[in-house]
Amino acid sequence: MLVLSLDEYLAEIEARKAALGMVDGPAETDAMRNKGGARTAEKRELLRKAAARAEAAGIEPARAYF
């Protein structure tokens, strides 16, 4: 069985991404993010509640489209 440390695993992922020409920045991440066009009302409410809880705790909420 092959055993990798977390650092080795993450380095391997970064190397594969570089080989594929993938850029990993905020703009690229946002472009790939699900914009929620077909999202259900229940999921939209869940995202609103999660954002409100994060703000109440003083944590920046994850970016979500709802």
N, C-alpha and C positions, 0 to 999 in steps of 0.2 A: 504494500500500500504506500502511495506517495503522500508524504506529509509536508505541508508548507506552512511557514509562519504567516501571520496576517500581513506583515510587511512585504514578504516575498509575493504573496498572492496579489496585493494591491499594486505592486510594481509590475507584475505580469499583466494585469489588466491595463495599466497605463501604457505599457509597451504595445499591447495589441491595439489600443485606441489610436496611438500615434501612427502605427503602421497602416491603419485604415484611414488616416487623415481626419479623425474625429476631433473636433475642438470642444473642450469642456468648459464653457464659460457661462455667465448668467444669461446672455442674450440667446445663446444656442439652446440652453436648457429651457428657457421660456418658449422658444419656438417649437420645441417638441412636446410641451405640456398640453394635456387635454384641455381644450377650451370649454368643454361642458355643453356643447350645443344640444346633445341628446340626453342630458342629465335629468333624472327624475326630481320631482319636487321634494321628495324625502331626502335625497342625497344633497340637494341644495341647502335644505334646512340643517342637515348634519354638518355641512361645511361651515355654515354661519355660526352654529353653536360652538364648533371647535375653535373658530377664530375668536369668538367672544371669550371663551375660556382662556385662551392663550393671552389675549390682551389683559384680562383680569389678573392673570398671574405675572404680568410684566414681561412676557415672552413675545418676541415677534412671531406672529402667526405665519404658517406656511402659505405661500402664495397659492390661491385657488380662485377659479372662475366660477361664480355661482350666481 
